[in-house]
Amino acid sequence: MKLLRRKFFHFIAGAAVLSASARAASAETYPARPIRLVVPFPPGGAFDTLARPWVEKMKPLLGTMVVENIGGGGSSLGAATVARAHPDGYTILLGGSLPTVNEALLKSRPLYDPFKDLDPIAGLGVVVFALAVHPSVPAQTLKEFAAYAKAHAGKLSYGHAGVGSTNHLTGEMFKSLAELPELVQVPYRGAGPVIADLISGQVAMGVVAVTSQSLGFHRSGKLRILAVTSPQRLAAAPELPTVAEAGFPGLTNQTTVGPVAPAGTPAPILEQIAQAVRTALAEPDYRQQLIDSGFEASPDTTPEKFRRRLEADVRFWTPVVEALALKID
């Protein structure tokens, strides 16, 4: 009997060693097939704008990445898909501040826990928002728009990228600071549809990410950006005033975007992807490409630094959500 027990324990110990060896070998050979990158918004917004050039930069570093847009729920549907995926590094999310804040603060019944179910990998870039209006709106500044909206109470609306998105929170904070309770919020499934309806005049104002697309529409006169939410003027558009300069310093905010993985993904794989991000961001041409698109690069990034940034974003938005008594389910 003792001999049988010894053989049994030797078998268990051997299996554990083999399992550990298999995990190590898996991490060493990663990636062995294409990586699925879930973008939690439809094409046309900041996340998609960041995703497409980034997957090209990853080809020589990590191999092929396949982008899959899963919009809905202010990013919740796409993020939840990744949170439930197998933690092997082959399904990752282009996540960040927006999905984290959405699920951590605005859901009575969250689809996932953004800190327990997802592991941050690296910050890729920092996004700021633009408060833009249709050209027919007779306002050149945010204060002029506030006055115009008060004069047309209940008749104007603004669009955002989804209920619970930081675009939405920025819009509601603007309503509060400008005392515009009757400015109607219209949720969309991403920034692309917001911009389309803003250009066509379906909504008077939109809170959209600053991207090469939104800057292009501003410069062509198809929409008018009144202010941006960055702490300083943007290198890509120094002519645009900040919200602080426009008289609304409380609107200043930024959102970090970067890849995250299902919780439990092996640390060597997380670090391999993080190193690939750092390698790409070390290239001056790629950093300039981000800047020209309205983003700020995050070259000094690690999984832990990215996590701390996301935690800070949740702390920033917590009093705003509580003051506005926002819940989205």
Sequence and secondary structure as in RCSB ss.txt:
>XXXX:A:sequence
MKLLRRKFFHFIAGAAVLSASARAASAETYPARPIRLVVPFPPGGAFDTLARPWVEKMKPLLGTMVVENIGGGGS
SLGAATVARAHPDGYTILLGGSLPTVNEALLKSRPLYDPFKDLDPIAGLGVVVFALAVHPSVPAQTLKEFAAYAK
AHAGKLSYGHAGVGSTNHLTGEMFKSLAELPELVQVPYRGAGPVIADLISGQVAMGVVAVTSQSLGFHRSGKLRI
LAVTSPQRLAAAPELPTVAEAGFPGLTNQTTVGPVAPAGTPAPILEQIAQAVRTALAEPDYRQQLIDSGFEASPD
TTPEKFRRRLEADVRFWTPVVEALALKID
>XXXX:A:secstr
 HHHHHHHHHHHHHHHHHHHHHHHHHHHH  SS EEEEESS TTSHHHHHHHHHHHHHHHHH  EEEEE   GGG
HHHHHHHHTS SSSSEEEEEEHHHHHHHHHS SS SS TTTSEEE    EEE EEEEE TTS  SSHHHHHHHHH
HTTTT EEEESSTTSHHHHHHHHHHHHHT TTSEEEE SSHHHHHHHHHHTSSSEEEEE  HHHHHHHHTTSSEE
EEE SSS  SS TTS BTTTTT GGG   EEEEEEEETT  HHHHHHHHHHHHHHHTSHHHHHHHHHTT EE  S
  HHHHHHHHHHHHHHHHHHHHHHT    
